[in-house]
Amino acid sequence: MIIAVDFDGTCVEHKFPDIGEPLPGAIETIKALQDAGHRLILWTCRRGVYLKEACRWLCEEGVDPLNFALNRNLPDVVEEMGGDTRKVYADVYIDDRNLGGFPGWDAVRAMLLADA
């Protein structure tokens, strides 16, 4: 699956422009999603230096940067759609601002990695 993951309020506590403390289970679940073969997109309002800081933080936490797109569609999706779209395409969006709020990383793990 393609999974879009928000950063502030989802991976870390909201402290923008700083980077907050990691939310429990975030890094472990993101790594497990990568290990299970899912393709991930860091889907965030951060841009410029703030996006670079978030990416650096994820790398320092051990997330594979070669298996993480940054605020853009994956190349095969662009090709399949005949061009890029403004909305990032994903099968699943993990975000604290979704309807009902963010269920937490334990719930994400249970829903997406039940067989892992």
N, C-alpha and C positions, 0 to 999 in steps of 0.2 A: 504494500500500500504506500501511497504518498501521504505523509502526515505533516501538516503545517503546525508549528509550535510557536506560540507567542513567548515573549521573554519576560517583560516586567509584569509581576503579579501572577505569573504562571511558572516560570523557571526560578525566579527570585522574587523576593518581596519588592513592592513598589518603593523605589527610592530615587527614581529618575531625577536628575541626570546621572546620579551615582548608581552603582550596582548594589542591590540589596543582598541580604543573606539568602542562600539557596533554600528553596522550599523543600521540605522533607520528601525524599524519594525522587526528586526531579532528575538528578544526574544519573542515578542508577537505572531509572526507567528509560531515559533517553538512550543510554548506552545499550540497554537490553533491546530496545526497538531497533537500533542500528544492527546489533548482533543477529537479530531475527530476520534481517534482510529488508526492513522497511527503509524507504527513502524519505529523508526529512528536509523540511524547509524552515529556516528560522524566519518567522512571519511576525514582524514587529514594526512599530512606528519609529523605532530608532533608525537613524540614518547618519551618514558621515562618520565623524569620530566616535559618536555614541554607538553606532552599529559595529564599528571595528572593536570597540571595548567589549561589547557583548560577545562577539565572535572570539576574541582573545580569551575572555573568561571561560567560555565553553571549552576551548582547546586546552586551557590550563587544567580544567576539571576532567580532561581525558576523553572528551567527545571528539570523534573522528571528523576533522574539518573536510575531508574529501568526500564524505557522505552527508553533507549538509549544504543545501543551497541557501542563499541569503536574499530574502525579500524578492524572489523572482521564481518564475515557473522553471521547471526542469526542462532541459533542451528537447527531450522526446515529446513532452506535452506541447511545447511551442510548435514543433513540427506537425504533430497530430492535429492541432487546431488550426493549422494554416497561418500561424502568426502568434505573437504574444498577446496576452489579454491583460487588462488592468487588474483583474482579480486573480490572485494566486490560486491555481487549481490544486486541490488535494482531495483525497478520499475522506480524510478526517481532519478537523481543526481543533486544536487544543488551546483554549483561551479562557482567561478569567472573566472576560466580558461577554461570554455567550449566555443565551437565555437559560436561566437557572444557576448561573455561576459555574466556577471551576469545581469539579467534584473531588479534586486532590489526586495525587500521583498513584496512590494505592488503587483507586477506582480505575484510573487509566490503565494501569498494569493489568488489573483483573479483566477489563474489557478487551484490550488489544493483545495481551500476551497470555491468555488463559491456557494455551497449549504449550507455552514455552517453559 
